[in-house]
Amino acid sequence: MGLTKTDTYSNQTLDMAGIFKALGHPARLAILEFLARQTNCICGDIVSELPLAQASISRHLSELKEVGLIKGTISGTSVCYCLNTEKIPFITQFLNQFNPPIDQSCCS
């Protein structure tokens, strides 16, 4: 079987596929939930919040940052992370296209 031809998909579809792949790990969801309760945080705060090693947390943070779900700024020797609030509406808008009309009953 050949490779997936990603050039046939829209940029929006490719972006969302990357986001959903990043969201497919419970540790990343837990990190996002933790960050949603904060205005910003230092990575050490995340390590004390989750039952994972610093290296694991760093890898998950890297995945979330790569797809644009979080932002990070360097402050001395620490990196402060927060949600990328510009990306959340993009996800919501994408998911809203799957809300069927209320009277749709084709699969009942």
C-alpha positions as CSV (number, residue, x, y, z in Angstrom):
1,M,0.0,0.0,0.0
2,G,1.3,3.5,-0.9
3,L,1.9,6.4,1.3
4,T,-1.0,8.7,2.2
5,K,-1.1,11.6,-0.3
6,T,-1.5,14.5,2.2
7,D,-1.2,17.0,-0.6
8,T,-4.8,16.1,-1.6
9,Y,-6.2,17.5,1.7
10,S,-6.8,21.1,2.7
11,N,-4.4,22.8,5.0
12,Q,-7.3,23.0,7.6
13,T,-7.8,19.3,7.4
14,L,-4.1,18.6,7.8
15,D,-3.8,21.1,10.8
16,M,-6.8,19.5,12.5
17,A,-5.4,16.0,12.0
18,G,-2.2,17.1,13.7
19,I,-4.2,18.6,16.6
20,F,-6.3,15.5,17.1
21,K,-3.2,13.3,17.0
22,A,-1.7,15.5,19.7
23,L,-5.0,15.3,21.7
24,G,-5.0,11.5,21.5
25,H,-2.8,11.1,24.6
26,P,-4.4,11.4,28.1
27,A,-1.3,13.1,29.5
28,R,-1.6,15.9,26.9
29,L,-5.3,16.3,27.7
30,A,-4.4,16.5,31.4
31,I,-1.8,19.1,30.6
32,L,-4.3,21.2,28.6
33,E,-6.9,20.9,31.5
34,F,-4.2,22.1,34.0
35,L,-3.2,25.0,31.8
36,A,-6.9,26.0,31.2
37,R,-7.1,26.6,35.0
38,Q,-4.0,28.8,35.0
39,T,-3.1,32.1,33.4
40,N,0.4,30.7,32.9
41,C,2.7,28.3,34.6
42,I,6.2,27.0,35.0
43,C,6.9,23.5,33.7
44,G,7.7,22.4,37.3
45,D,4.1,23.1,38.3
46,I,3.0,20.7,35.6
47,V,5.4,18.0,36.8
48,S,4.0,18.3,40.4
49,E,0.4,18.1,39.0
50,L,0.8,14.9,36.9
51,P,2.3,11.5,37.7
52,L,4.9,11.7,35.0
53,A,8.6,12.3,34.9
54,Q,10.0,15.7,33.8
55,A,11.3,14.2,30.5
56,S,7.8,12.8,29.7
57,I,6.1,16.1,30.5
58,S,8.7,18.0,28.3
59,R,8.0,15.7,25.4
60,H,4.2,16.1,25.7
61,L,4.6,19.9,26.0
62,S,6.7,19.8,22.9
63,E,4.0,17.9,21.0
64,L,1.3,20.4,22.1
65,K,3.5,23.3,21.2
66,E,4.3,21.9,17.8
67,V,0.6,21.9,16.8
68,G,0.0,25.3,18.3
69,L,-2.2,24.4,21.2
70,I,0.1,25.9,23.8
71,K,2.6,28.8,23.8
72,G,5.8,28.9,25.9
73,T,8.1,31.7,26.9
74,I,11.5,31.5,28.5
75,S,11.9,33.2,31.8
76,G,15.4,32.8,33.2
77,T,16.0,29.1,33.4
78,S,12.3,28.2,33.3
79,V,9.8,28.0,30.5
80,C,6.3,29.3,31.2
81,Y,3.5,27.7,29.3
82,C,-0.1,28.7,28.6
83,L,-2.9,27.8,26.3
84,N,-2.8,29.4,22.8
85,T,-6.3,31.0,23.0
86,E,-6.1,31.8,19.3
87,K,-6.2,28.1,18.4
88,I,-9.2,27.1,20.5
89,P,-11.8,28.9,18.3
90,F,-10.3,27.2,15.2
91,I,-10.9,23.8,16.8
92,T,-14.5,24.7,17.9
93,Q,-15.3,26.0,14.4
94,F,-14.0,22.8,12.8
95,L,-16.0,20.6,15.2
96,N,-19.2,22.7,14.8
97,Q,-19.5,21.6,11.2
98,F,-20.4,18.1,12.5
99,N,-23.4,19.3,14.4
100,P,-26.3,17.7,12.5
101,P,-29.6,19.5,12.1
102,I,-31.9,18.8,15.1
103,D,-34.5,17.0,12.9
104,Q,-32.0,14.7,11.2
105,S,-33.1,11.1,11.8
106,C,-31.5,9.2,8.9
107,C,-29.6,6.8,11.2
108,S,-32.2,6.2,13.8
